[in-house]
């Protein structure tokens, strides 16, 4: 069974500061990992994903994430926060080849990012 | 430009009155999903279609049904909405399921209010 834990339901940073959103996963097979962003009253938009190629993944809007197998983590970072980054962020996992959870994403509980001027 | 389209964006219904939410896609993907998302919670998968094959999640209430008449369209029917069904409903698609790390594309959602 796969699961995702996002540490911190709320993160607050100042504009220009580093953004760090934490995600740890559990999976019985090599995972595929995703970060999605959701703005108020909108659907989810893919920021980036890890699919067993490079462990450092670059996404849209200046975000990146590093897959660390030894720590079962996939934390999301951005060097300098903008006001427009204020949103809710979801980490998600789907099982790779050999997994039984065909067709499913398992989401973390989400982290609301607030950016202060 | 829109790839996954949901109509309407906001839907108000009365307690117990059947309601249908619609989703269409221009991606020609095989798989379409319906999620329910309550306030400050993660999306919860209700069911998905791989082509015409329907896959229901074990804990999806019988009150929720779905139809997929063709590749492009998928509908969510709530037979007798209760107050607890007020939520954002998200439609999503993927080309062939997620076993190979494919991206799932989401629509903008329909917010359902039950009076």
gemmi code that builds the backbone of each chain (N, CA, C; Angstrom):
import gemmi

chains = {
    "A": [
        ("UNK", (0.849, -1.195, 0.000), (0.000, 0.000, 0.000), (0.882, 1.243, 0.000)),
        ("UNK", (0.411, 2.255, -0.636), (1.177, 3.492, -0.747), (0.537, 4.564, 0.124)),
        ("UNK", (1.345, 5.475, 0.617), (0.830, 6.584, 1.410), (1.774, 7.763, 1.308)),
        ("UNK", (1.250, 8.922, 1.643), (2.018, 10.165, 1.590), (1.742, 10.959, 2.849)),
        ("UNK", (2.784, 11.511, 3.433), (2.653, 12.385, 4.591), (3.277, 13.724, 4.273)),
        ("UNK", (2.498, 14.773, 4.409), (3.028, 16.118, 4.242), (3.150, 16.736, 5.634)),
        ("UNK", (4.365, 17.108, 5.980), (4.623, 17.661, 7.303), (4.321, 19.145, 7.293)),
        ("UNK", (3.357, 19.525, 8.097), (2.974, 20.933, 8.152), (1.784, 21.225, 7.272)),
        ("UNK", (0.642, 21.465, 7.859), (-0.548, 21.775, 7.055), (-0.525, 23.234, 6.589)),
        ("UNK", (0.240, 24.074, 7.294), (0.375, 25.474, 6.928), (1.847, 25.863, 7.001)),
        ("UNK", (2.317, 26.548, 5.967), (3.663, 27.106, 5.957), (3.550, 28.571, 5.560)),
        ("UNK", (4.223, 29.418, 6.308), (4.185, 30.851, 6.039), (5.606, 31.353, 5.815)),
        ("UNK", (5.805, 32.095, 4.730), (7.128, 32.653, 4.435), (6.965, 34.092, 3.999)),
        ("UNK", (8.061, 34.819, 4.040), (8.076, 36.182, 3.518), (8.422, 36.150, 2.033)),
        ("UNK", (7.941, 37.140, 1.316), (8.287, 37.244, -0.102), (9.799, 37.316, -0.243)),
        ("UNK", (10.333, 36.495, -1.143), (11.779, 36.446, -1.353), (12.491, 35.377, -0.536)),
        ("UNK", (11.814, 34.802, 0.419), (12.422, 33.768, 1.260), (12.312, 32.400, 0.605)),
        ("UNK", (13.118, 31.469, 1.126), (13.092, 30.094, 0.642), (11.767, 29.430, 1.006)),
        ("UNK", (11.243, 28.671, 0.045), (10.068, 27.852, 0.299), (10.511, 26.390, 0.420)),
        ("UNK", (10.084, 25.722, 1.485), (10.357, 24.304, 1.662), (9.084, 23.628, 2.138)),
        ("UNK", (8.548, 22.755, 1.304), (7.358, 21.986, 1.664), (7.760, 20.520, 1.708)),
        ("UNK", (7.451, 19.879, 2.819), (7.971, 18.532, 3.060), (6.964, 17.438, 2.679)),
        ("UNK", (7.514, 16.372, 2.108), (6.688, 15.234, 1.708), (7.489, 13.961, 1.940)),
        ("UNK", (6.903, 13.028, 2.656), (7.476, 11.694, 2.809), (6.475, 10.671, 2.302)),
        ("UNK", (6.971, 9.628, 1.706), (6.090, 8.648, 1.084), (6.390, 7.253, 1.615)),
        ("UNK", (5.449, 6.386, 1.391), (5.624, 4.972, 1.666), (5.082, 4.212, 0.468)),
        ("UNK", (5.899, 3.309, -0.042), (5.465, 2.523, -1.195), (6.199, 1.197, -1.202)),
        ("UNK", (5.513, 0.153, -1.580), (6.119, -1.180, -1.591), (6.895, -1.438, -2.876)),
        ("UNK", (6.737, -0.570, -3.846), (7.466, -0.700, -5.110), (8.037, 0.670, -5.447)),
        ("UNK", (8.986, 0.737, -6.383), (9.501, 2.072, -6.747), (8.370, 3.010, -7.121)),
        ("UNK", (8.347, 4.180, -6.499), (7.194, 5.053, -6.693), (7.396, 6.051, -7.826)),
        ("UNK", (6.272, 6.565, -8.290), (6.273, 7.794, -9.052), (5.703, 8.865, -8.118)),
        ("UNK", (6.313, 10.034, -8.107), (5.935, 11.076, -7.155), (5.604, 12.367, -7.881)),
        ("UNK", (4.630, 13.066, -7.361), (4.098, 14.257, -8.013), (3.902, 15.367, -6.978)),
        ("UNK", (4.062, 16.585, -7.429), (3.590, 17.745, -6.689), (2.587, 18.496, -7.560)),
        ("UNK", (1.432, 18.772, -6.944), (0.397, 19.564, -7.596), (0.159, 20.833, -6.786)),
        ("UNK", (-0.272, 21.891, -7.480), (-0.657, 23.136, -6.818), (-2.134, 23.392, -7.102)),
        ("UNK", (-2.823, 23.903, -6.087), (-4.244, 24.229, -6.256), (-4.488, 25.642, -5.752)),
        ("UNK", (-4.908, 26.522, -6.648), (-5.310, 27.870, -6.277), (-6.784, 27.844, -5.866)),
        ("UNK", (-7.239, 28.819, -5.104), (-8.627, 28.801, -4.604), (-9.644, 28.607, -5.716)),
        ("UNK", (-10.545, 27.675, -5.462), (-11.638, 27.363, -6.398), (-11.155, 26.970, -7.787)),
        ("UNK", (-10.006, 26.312, -7.829), (-9.469, 25.813, -9.085), (-9.159, 24.328, -8.961)),
        ("UNK", (-8.890, 23.707, -10.097), (-8.437, 22.327, -10.088), (-6.964, 22.237, -9.724)),
        ("UNK", (-6.409, 21.035, -9.835), (-5.003, 20.819, -9.506), (-4.146, 20.941, -10.761)),
        ("UNK", (-3.017, 21.609, -10.608), (-2.085, 21.789, -11.717), (-0.769, 21.122, -11.362)),
        ("UNK", (-0.234, 20.340, -12.287), (1.020, 19.652, -12.028), (2.177, 20.636, -11.980)),
        ("UNK", (2.948, 20.580, -10.890), (4.181, 21.379, -10.786), (5.368, 20.608, -11.347)),
        ("UNK", (5.487, 19.348, -10.922), (6.599, 18.508, -11.355), (6.317, 17.073, -10.955)),
        ("UNK", (7.128, 16.155, -11.538), (6.976, 14.754, -11.167), (8.306, 14.035, -11.268)),
        ("UNK", (8.455, 12.995, -10.466), (9.614, 12.121, -10.480), (9.207, 10.779, -11.065)),
        ("UNK", (9.940, 10.346, -12.108), (9.595, 9.078, -12.742), (10.824, 8.202, -12.930)),
        ("UNK", (11.718, 8.225, -11.963), (12.910, 7.362, -11.886), (14.028, 7.770, -12.837)),
        ("UNK", (13.996, 8.971, -13.340), (15.125, 9.481, -14.110), (16.004, 10.286, -13.122)),
        ("UNK", (16.251, 11.536, -13.377), (17.063, 12.351, -12.478), (16.379, 12.516, -11.129)),
        ("UNK", (17.171, 12.471, -10.069), (16.577, 12.588, -8.730), (16.219, 14.023, -8.396)),
        ("UNK", (16.851, 14.992, -9.042), (16.484, 16.396, -8.860), (15.599, 16.784, -10.034)),
        ("UNK", (14.383, 17.134, -9.716), (13.389, 17.412, -10.744), (13.045, 18.890, -10.734)),
        ("UNK", (13.102, 19.502, -11.883), (12.723, 20.919, -11.994), (11.327, 21.022, -12.580)),
        ("UNK", (10.543, 21.926, -12.024), (9.178, 22.077, -12.491), (8.882, 23.488, -12.951)),
        ("UNK", (7.593, 23.786, -12.997), (7.175, 25.113, -13.437), (7.262, 26.119, -12.290)),
        ("UNK", (7.241, 27.393, -12.660), (7.198, 28.488, -11.670), (8.408, 28.504, -10.741)),
        ("UNK", (9.525, 27.930, -11.147), (10.752, 27.979, -10.354), (10.851, 26.940, -9.253)),
        ("UNK", (9.919, 26.019, -9.172), (9.945, 24.978, -8.151), (10.822, 23.805, -8.584)),
        ("UNK", (11.384, 23.136, -7.589), (12.083, 21.898, -7.834), (11.921, 20.981, -6.636)),
        ("UNK", (12.201, 19.698, -6.849), (12.080, 18.718, -5.775), (13.157, 17.670, -5.957)),
        ("UNK", (13.621, 17.111, -4.845), (14.662, 16.092, -4.893), (14.150, 14.793, -4.307)),
        ("UNK", (14.263, 13.722, -5.086), (13.885, 12.393, -4.619), (15.049, 11.800, -3.838)),
        ("UNK", (14.785, 11.448, -2.575), (15.796, 10.820, -1.730), (15.246, 9.497, -1.246)),
        ("UNK", (15.714, 8.431, -1.881), (15.197, 7.102, -1.554), (15.511, 6.720, -0.114)),
        ("UNK", (16.722, 7.049, 0.341), (17.133, 6.651, 1.691), (16.278, 7.303, 2.767)),
        ("UNK", (15.735, 8.473, 2.438), (14.901, 9.196, 3.403), (13.413, 9.084, 3.053)),
        ("UNK", (13.096, 8.379, 2.009), (11.719, 8.281, 1.469), (11.063, 9.653, 1.443)),
        ("UNK", (11.794, 10.610, 0.862), (11.286, 11.977, 0.840), (11.277, 12.547, -0.575)),
        ("UNK", (10.462, 13.546, -0.751), (10.352, 14.246, -2.036), (9.927, 15.673, -1.720)),
        ("UNK", (10.802, 16.416, -1.059), (10.483, 17.767, -0.605), (10.505, 18.763, -1.768)),
        ("UNK", (9.612, 19.726, -1.710), (9.473, 20.753, -2.744), (10.143, 22.038, -2.274)),
        ("UNK", (10.933, 22.654, -3.133), (11.605, 23.898, -2.757), (11.502, 24.936, -3.864)),
        ("UNK", (11.636, 26.184, -3.440), (11.755, 27.303, -4.366), (12.645, 28.327, -3.687)),
        ("UNK", (13.672, 28.809, -4.359), (14.644, 29.677, -3.685), (14.049, 30.984, -3.177)),
        ("UNK", (13.086, 31.533, -3.920), (12.579, 32.864, -3.583), (11.065, 32.919, -3.819)),
        ("UNK", (10.332, 33.069, -2.745), (8.862, 33.034, -2.845), (8.325, 34.327, -3.447)),
        ("UNK", (7.248, 34.147, -4.244), (6.486, 35.284, -4.768), (5.087, 35.248, -4.175)),
        ("UNK", (4.458, 36.403, -4.173), (3.092, 36.459, -3.655), (2.182, 35.497, -4.419)),
        ("UNK", (2.437, 35.343, -5.700), (1.573, 34.487, -6.526), (1.731, 33.002, -6.207)),
        ("UNK", (2.727, 32.649, -5.374), (2.904, 31.241, -4.992), (1.936, 30.815, -3.888)),
        ("UNK", (1.225, 31.773, -3.309), (0.273, 31.447, -2.250), (-0.816, 30.550, -2.807)),
        ("UNK", (-0.916, 29.346, -2.259), (-1.834, 28.332, -2.772), (-1.738, 27.117, -1.855)),
        ("UNK", (-2.459, 26.058, -2.216), (-2.329, 24.792, -1.508), (-1.554, 23.819, -2.385)),
        ("UNK", (-0.647, 23.095, -1.766), (0.236, 22.190, -2.490), (0.003, 20.757, -2.011)),
        ("UNK", (-0.126, 19.869, -2.976), (-0.362, 18.461, -2.671), (0.769, 17.610, -3.237)),
        ("UNK", (1.294, 16.755, -2.400), (2.224, 15.726, -2.828), (1.414, 14.455, -3.083)),
        ("UNK", (1.792, 13.698, -4.093), (1.034, 12.487, -4.422), (1.984, 11.402, -4.901)),
        ("UNK", (1.563, 10.159, -4.728), (2.366, 9.014, -5.148), (1.496, 8.055, -5.949)),
        ("UNK", (2.074, 7.498, -6.992), (1.436, 6.354, -7.649), (2.485, 5.264, -7.742)),
        ("UNK", (2.062, 4.045, -7.690), (3.000, 2.944, -7.689), (3.521, 2.716, -9.098)),
        ("UNK", (4.795, 2.344, -9.175), (5.419, 2.090, -10.460), (5.110, 0.707, -10.977)),
        ("UNK", (5.868, 0.254, -11.915), (5.663, -1.048, -12.541), (5.678, -2.144, -11.491)),
        ("UNK", (4.707, -3.029, -11.569), (4.612, -4.105, -10.593), (3.703, -3.785, -9.432)),
        ("UNK", (3.307, -2.531, -9.315), (2.389, -2.176, -8.253), (0.977, -2.626, -8.565)),
        ("UNK", (0.140, -2.663, -7.558), (-1.224, -3.128, -7.754), (-2.232, -1.991, -7.797)),
        ("UNK", (-1.784, -0.796, -7.468), (-2.726, 0.322, -7.407), (-2.838, 0.992, -8.770)),
        ("UNK", (-3.261, 0.217, -9.726), (-3.402, 0.745, -11.075), (-4.364, 1.914, -11.077)),
        ("UNK", (-3.971, 2.971, -11.763), (-4.883, 4.074, -11.987), (-5.127, 4.958, -10.796)),
        ("UNK", (-4.359, 4.865, -9.716), (-4.650, 5.676, -8.544), (-3.481, 6.558, -8.163)),
        ("UNK", (-3.832, 7.784, -7.812), (-2.918, 8.668, -7.120), (-3.326, 8.683, -5.657)),
        ("UNK", (-2.365, 8.587, -4.771), (-2.626, 8.774, -3.349), (-2.059, 10.121, -2.949)),
        ("UNK", (-2.909, 10.975, -2.423), (-2.511, 12.345, -2.092), (-2.164, 12.479, -0.614)),
        ("UNK", (-1.249, 13.392, -0.329), (-1.070, 13.855, 1.027), (-2.204, 14.808, 1.386)),
        ("UNK", (-2.191, 15.273, 2.630), (-3.293, 16.103, 3.116), (-3.196, 17.554, 2.663)),
        ("UNK", (-2.096, 17.906, 2.042), (-1.958, 19.258, 1.526), (-1.261, 20.189, 2.495)),
        ("UNK", (-0.568, 21.168, 1.945), (0.082, 22.229, 2.716), (-0.321, 23.555, 2.118)),
        ("UNK", (-0.890, 24.399, 2.948), (-1.274, 25.743, 2.500), (-0.076, 26.664, 2.687)),
        ("UNK", (0.361, 27.257, 1.596), (1.490, 28.184, 1.635), (0.968, 29.617, 1.645)),
        ("UNK", (1.374, 30.359, 2.638), (1.056, 31.791, 2.728), (2.349, 32.570, 2.508)),
        ("UNK", (2.270, 33.607, 1.692), (3.439, 34.439, 1.412), (3.140, 35.862, 1.885)),
        ("UNK", (3.950, 36.352, 2.794), (3.768, 37.697, 3.344), (4.630, 38.705, 2.599)),
        ("UNK", (4.095, 39.917, 2.399), (4.895, 40.952, 1.722), (6.156, 41.292, 2.507)),
    ],
    "B": [
        ("UNK", (-8.008, 25.932, -25.796), (-6.869, 25.610, -24.964), (-7.222, 24.643, -23.847)),
        ("UNK", (-8.404, 24.819, -23.271), (-8.799, 24.007, -22.127), (-8.787, 22.537, -22.514)),
        ("UNK", (-8.234, 21.691, -21.666), (-8.078, 20.288, -21.985), (-9.098, 19.429, -21.250)),
        ("UNK", (-9.375, 19.787, -19.994), (-10.400, 19.100, -19.214), (-11.385, 20.187, -18.765)),
        ("UNK", (-12.602, 20.033, -19.193), (-13.607, 21.072, -19.004), (-14.705, 20.535, -18.106)),
        ("UNK", (-15.086, 21.328, -17.130), (-16.160, 20.907, -16.240), (-17.252, 21.972, -16.235)),
        ("UNK", (-18.459, 21.495, -16.349), (-19.627, 22.374, -16.297), (-20.691, 21.797, -15.385)),
        ("UNK", (-21.383, 22.654, -14.668), (-21.038, 24.064, -14.466), (-19.897, 24.199, -13.464)),
        ("UNK", (-19.374, 25.373, -13.263), (-18.333, 25.585, -12.252), (-18.946, 25.618, -10.853)),
        ("UNK", (-20.156, 26.101, -10.756), (-20.865, 26.135, -9.485), (-22.264, 25.561, -9.713)),
        ("UNK", (-22.689, 24.703, -8.798), (-23.995, 24.066, -8.915), (-24.670, 24.092, -7.553)),
        ("UNK", (-25.886, 24.603, -7.543), (-26.679, 24.591, -6.322), (-27.836, 23.622, -6.528)),
        ("UNK", (-28.039, 22.742, -5.581), (-29.149, 21.808, -5.673), (-29.840, 21.727, -4.316)),
        ("UNK", (-30.995, 21.113, -4.335), (-31.735, 20.949, -3.085), (-31.491, 19.563, -2.518)),
        ("UNK", (-31.604, 19.477, -1.231), (-31.478, 18.202, -0.536), (-32.385, 17.171, -1.206)),
        ("UNK", (-31.802, 16.050, -1.616), (-32.579, 14.972, -2.200), (-32.886, 15.106, -3.678)),
        ("UNK", (-32.552, 16.229, -4.307), (-32.863, 16.424, -5.722), (-31.683, 15.962, -6.579)),
        ("UNK", (-31.923, 15.026, -7.491), (-30.814, 14.504, -8.306), (-30.083, 15.615, -9.048)),
        ("UNK", (-28.782, 15.437, -9.165), (-27.958, 16.433, -9.861), (-26.907, 15.706, -10.694)),
        ("UNK", (-26.581, 16.287, -11.825), (-25.558, 15.725, -12.715), (-24.494, 16.756, -12.984)),
        ("UNK", (-23.254, 16.341, -12.813), (-22.106, 17.175, -13.149), (-21.453, 16.586, -14.389)),
        ("UNK", (-20.941, 17.456, -15.242), (-20.366, 16.951, -16.481), (-18.899, 17.315, -16.632)),
        ("UNK", (-18.226, 16.488, -17.386), (-16.807, 16.664, -17.671), (-16.563, 16.264, -19.117)),
        ("UNK", (-15.760, 17.062, -19.805), (-15.354, 16.678, -21.151), (-13.857, 16.926, -21.296)),
        ("UNK", (-13.256, 16.210, -22.242), (-11.809, 16.334, -22.437), (-11.479, 16.357, -23.922)),
        ("UNK", (-10.449, 17.140, -24.228), (-9.984, 17.253, -25.626), (-8.664, 16.520, -25.832)),
        ("UNK", (-8.254, 15.724, -24.838), (-6.953, 15.059, -24.877), (-7.018, 13.669, -25.499)),
        ("UNK", (-8.228, 13.163, -25.693), (-8.419, 11.799, -26.201), (-7.772, 10.750, -25.288)),
        ("UNK", (-7.826, 11.008, -23.991), (-7.264, 10.065, -23.026), (-8.214, 8.922, -22.760)),
        ("UNK", (-7.608, 7.769, -22.408), (-8.426, 6.583, -22.158), (-9.098, 6.591, -20.795)),
        ("UNK", (-8.463, 7.241, -19.834), (-8.921, 7.136, -18.454), (-9.508, 8.465, -17.984)),
        ("UNK", (-10.668, 8.380, -17.364), (-11.281, 9.563, -16.751), (-11.637, 9.233, -15.305)),
        ("UNK", (-11.389, 10.208, -14.428), (-11.546, 10.024, -12.992), (-12.505, 11.071, -12.431)),
        ("UNK", (-13.181, 10.685, -11.356), (-13.945, 11.655, -10.557), (-13.441, 11.612, -9.121)),
        ("UNK", (-13.155, 12.815, -8.601), (-12.733, 12.982, -7.225), (-13.734, 13.871, -6.492)),
        ("UNK", (-13.845, 13.631, -5.204), (-14.558, 14.545, -4.317), (-13.531, 15.196, -3.399)),
        ("UNK", (-13.618, 16.517, -3.272), (-12.692, 17.222, -2.390), (-13.479, 18.125, -1.453)),
        ("UNK", (-13.422, 17.822, -0.178), (-14.060, 18.673, 0.825), (-13.054, 19.701, 1.321)),
        ("UNK", (-13.578, 20.715, 1.949), (-12.761, 21.852, 2.351), (-11.556, 21.421, 3.172)),
        ("UNK", (-10.386, 21.913, 2.779), (-9.125, 21.661, 3.482), (-8.765, 20.178, 3.540)),
        ("UNK", (-9.221, 19.410, 2.567), (-8.879, 17.991, 2.497), (-8.276, 17.655, 1.141)),
        ("UNK", (-7.628, 16.513, 1.095), (-7.101, 16.021, -0.166), (-8.242, 15.492, -1.037)),
        ("UNK", (-8.053, 15.487, -2.342), (-9.063, 14.861, -3.211), (-9.211, 13.379, -2.894)),
        ("UNK", (-10.445, 12.915, -2.950), (-10.754, 11.505, -2.672), (-11.331, 10.892, -3.940)),
        ("UNK", (-10.690, 9.845, -4.418), (-11.135, 9.210, -5.654), (-12.464, 8.485, -5.436)),
        ("UNK", (-13.430, 8.775, -6.307), (-14.734, 8.113, -6.242), (-14.761, 6.893, -7.169)),
        ("UNK", (-14.375, 7.121, -8.418), (-14.321, 6.044, -9.414), (-13.546, 6.527, -10.624)),
        ("UNK", (-13.247, 5.565, -11.501), (-12.640, 5.945, -12.765), (-13.069, 4.977, -13.852)),
        ("UNK", (-12.970, 5.451, -15.075), (-13.230, 4.648, -16.264), (-11.916, 4.474, -17.014)),
        ("UNK", (-11.603, 3.226, -17.361), (-10.595, 2.995, -18.385), (-11.372, 2.622, -19.633)),
        ("UNK", (-11.411, 3.537, -20.573), (-12.275, 3.376, -21.748), (-13.709, 3.188, -21.242)),
        ("UNK", (-14.315, 2.027, -21.479), (-15.685, 1.825, -20.998), (-15.732, 0.994, -19.713)),
        ("UNK", (-14.579, 0.570, -19.236), (-14.529, -0.234, -18.009), (-14.618, 0.661, -16.786)),
        ("UNK", (-15.653, 0.407, -15.985), (-15.922, 1.232, -14.809), (-15.260, 0.614, -13.582)),
        ("UNK", (-14.580, 1.437, -12.795), (-13.901, 0.980, -11.583), (-14.343, 1.835, -10.411)),
        ("UNK", (-15.088, 1.232, -9.519), (-15.642, 1.940, -8.372), (-14.739, 1.748, -7.169)),
        ("UNK", (-14.479, 2.811, -6.409), (-13.747, 2.648, -5.165), (-14.658, 1.981, -4.140)),
        ("UNK", (-14.058, 1.177, -3.271), (-14.841, 0.360, -2.338), (-15.702, 1.207, -1.408)),
        ("UNK", (-15.231, 2.394, -1.074), (-15.960, 3.203, -0.101), (-16.786, 4.324, -0.745)),
        ("UNK", (-16.982, 4.260, -2.040), (-17.831, 5.256, -2.698), (-19.294, 4.910, -2.443)),
        ("UNK", (-20.058, 5.860, -1.906), (-21.477, 5.557, -1.610), (-22.260, 5.241, -2.872)),
        ("UNK", (-23.302, 4.411, -2.691), (-24.156, 4.026, -3.817), (-24.886, 5.218, -4.408)),
        ("UNK", (-24.980, 6.267, -3.661), (-25.639, 7.489, -4.094), (-24.929, 8.136, -5.289)),
        ("UNK", (-23.683, 7.769, -5.499), (-22.880, 8.325, -6.578), (-22.787, 7.324, -7.724)),
        ("UNK", (-23.129, 7.798, -8.921), (-23.056, 6.987, -10.117), (-22.288, 7.765, -11.181)),
        ("UNK", (-21.865, 7.039, -12.199), (-21.162, 7.713, -13.286), (-21.526, 7.084, -14.615)),
        ("UNK", (-21.421, 7.880, -15.650), (-21.667, 7.434, -17.028), (-20.583, 7.993, -17.917)),
        ("UNK", (-20.183, 7.169, -18.877), (-19.227, 7.653, -19.865), (-19.737, 7.221, -21.237)),
        ("UNK", (-20.518, 8.047, -21.884), (-21.131, 7.669, -23.162), (-20.150, 7.579, -24.320)),
        ("UNK", (-19.051, 8.298, -24.226), (-18.030, 8.237, -25.280), (-16.691, 8.665, -24.682)),
        ("UNK", (-15.653, 8.671, -25.485), (-14.312, 8.969, -24.983), (-14.224, 10.344, -24.351)),
        ("UNK", (-14.953, 11.295, -24.910), (-14.770, 12.692, -24.521), (-15.539, 13.106, -23.272)),
        ("UNK", (-16.636, 12.436, -22.983), (-17.516, 12.909, -21.920), (-17.644, 11.905, -20.784)),
        ("UNK", (-17.785, 12.460, -19.575), (-18.045, 11.624, -18.416), (-18.942, 12.426, -17.468)),
        ("UNK", (-19.916, 11.753, -16.872), (-20.873, 12.422, -16.007), (-20.844, 11.814, -14.616)),
        ("UNK", (-21.072, 12.667, -13.649), (-21.235, 12.233, -12.264), (-22.668, 12.525, -11.863)),
        ("UNK", (-23.388, 11.479, -11.478), (-24.767, 11.618, -11.039), (-24.837, 11.385, -9.537)),
        ("UNK", (-25.437, 12.327, -8.840), (-25.697, 12.143, -7.417), (-27.203, 11.997, -7.281)),
        ("UNK", (-27.636, 10.805, -6.893), (-29.063, 10.476, -6.984), (-29.902, 11.231, -5.957)),
        ("UNK", (-29.402, 11.338, -4.756), (-30.142, 12.009, -3.689), (-29.142, 12.743, -2.802)),
        ("UNK", (-28.764, 13.949, -3.239), (-27.698, 14.667, -2.517), (-28.085, 14.974, -1.085)),
        ("UNK", (-27.144, 14.715, -0.193), (-27.306, 15.125, 1.191), (-26.405, 16.299, 1.480)),
        ("UNK", (-26.582, 16.869, 2.663), (-25.774, 18.043, 3.021), (-24.286, 17.690, 3.031)),
        ("UNK", (-23.981, 16.450, 3.364), (-22.600, 16.005, 3.410), (-21.951, 15.842, 2.055)),
        ("UNK", (-22.730, 15.956, 0.993), (-22.173, 15.833, -0.353), (-21.716, 17.167, -0.929)),
        ("UNK", (-21.940, 18.228, -0.179), (-21.436, 19.533, -0.614), (-19.912, 19.495, -0.629)),
        ("UNK", (-19.349, 19.785, -1.775), (-17.896, 19.639, -1.942), (-17.505, 20.177, -3.311)),
        ("UNK", (-16.214, 20.165, -3.581), (-15.700, 20.396, -4.926), (-15.554, 19.034, -5.586)),
        ("UNK", (-16.034, 18.919, -6.806), (-15.907, 17.670, -7.556), (-14.951, 17.916, -8.725)),
        ("UNK", (-13.901, 17.106, -8.748), (-12.845, 17.267, -9.726), (-12.862, 16.106, -10.711)),
        ("UNK", (-12.785, 16.446, -11.967), (-12.631, 15.452, -13.018), (-11.169, 15.471, -13.458)),
        ("UNK", (-10.646, 14.316, -13.800), (-9.250, 14.237, -14.249), (-9.141, 13.180, -15.340)),
        ("UNK", (-8.070, 13.259, -16.110), (-7.818, 12.265, -17.155), (-6.359, 11.842, -17.144)),
        ("UNK", (-6.110, 10.656, -17.670), (-4.741, 10.242, -17.985), (-4.794, 9.376, -19.239)),
        ("UNK", (-3.668, 9.287, -19.917), (-3.684, 8.594, -21.204), (-3.976, 7.111, -21.040)),
        ("UNK", (-3.230, 6.443, -20.159), (-3.370, 4.987, -20.044), (-3.313, 4.511, -18.602)),
        ("UNK", (-3.727, 5.350, -17.651), (-3.585, 4.963, -16.255), (-2.229, 5.399, -15.749)),
        ("UNK", (-1.920, 5.143, -14.522), (-0.763, 5.751, -13.875), (0.363, 4.770, -13.589)),
        ("UNK", (0.289, 3.587, -14.142), (1.298, 2.583, -13.803), (2.678, 2.973, -14.303)),
        ("UNK", (2.771, 3.883, -15.255), (4.086, 4.288, -15.768), (4.380, 5.748, -15.442)),
        ("UNK", (3.784, 6.252, -14.387), (4.086, 7.608, -13.957), (3.502, 8.681, -14.848)),
        ("UNK", (2.427, 8.360, -15.525), (1.804, 9.360, -16.382), (1.221, 10.499, -15.561)),
        ("UNK", (1.103, 11.621, -16.201), (0.489, 12.779, -15.561), (-1.021, 12.649, -15.589)),
        ("UNK", (-1.634, 13.038, -14.522), (-3.085, 13.123, -14.451), (-3.447, 14.602, -14.596)),
        ("UNK", (-4.333, 14.890, -15.540), (-4.726, 16.267, -15.825), (-6.092, 16.545, -15.206)),
        ("UNK", (-6.171, 17.636, -14.465), (-7.395, 17.952, -13.751), (-8.161, 19.081, -14.428)),
        ("UNK", (-9.483, 19.001, -14.315), (-10.327, 20.108, -14.698), (-10.399, 21.130, -13.576)),
        ("UNK", (-11.107, 22.243, -13.815), (-11.183, 23.320, -12.815), (-12.113, 23.011, -11.654)),
        ("UNK", (-12.910, 21.945, -11.776), (-13.787, 21.557, -10.691), (-15.167, 22.169, -10.775)),
        ("UNK", (-16.122, 21.489, -10.149), (-17.468, 22.013, -9.947), (-17.720, 22.037, -8.452)),
        ("UNK", (-18.049, 23.220, -7.954), (-18.369, 23.325, -6.527), (-19.863, 23.116, -6.354)),
        ("UNK", (-20.223, 22.108, -5.583), (-21.619, 21.759, -5.360), (-22.066, 22.245, -3.990)),
        ("UNK", (-23.180, 22.949, -4.000), (-23.803, 23.412, -2.759), (-25.162, 22.735, -2.631)),
        ("UNK", (-25.437, 22.156, -1.485), (-26.695, 21.467, -1.254), (-27.481, 22.242, -0.196)),
        ("UNK", (-28.672, 22.669, -0.589), (-29.501, 23.465, 0.332), (-30.566, 22.624, 1.000)),
    ],
}
model = gemmi.Model(1)
for chain_id, residues in chains.items():
    chain = gemmi.Chain(chain_id)
    for i, (resn, *xyz) in enumerate(residues, 1):
        res = gemmi.Residue()
        res.name, res.seqid = resn, gemmi.SeqId(i, " ")
        for name, pos in zip(("N", "CA", "C"), xyz):
            atom = gemmi.Atom()
            atom.name, atom.element = name, gemmi.Element(name[0])
            atom.pos, atom.b_iso = gemmi.Position(*pos), 0.0
            res.add_atom(atom)
        chain.add_residue(res)
    model.add_chain(chain)
structure = gemmi.Structure()
structure.add_model(model)
structure.setup_entities()
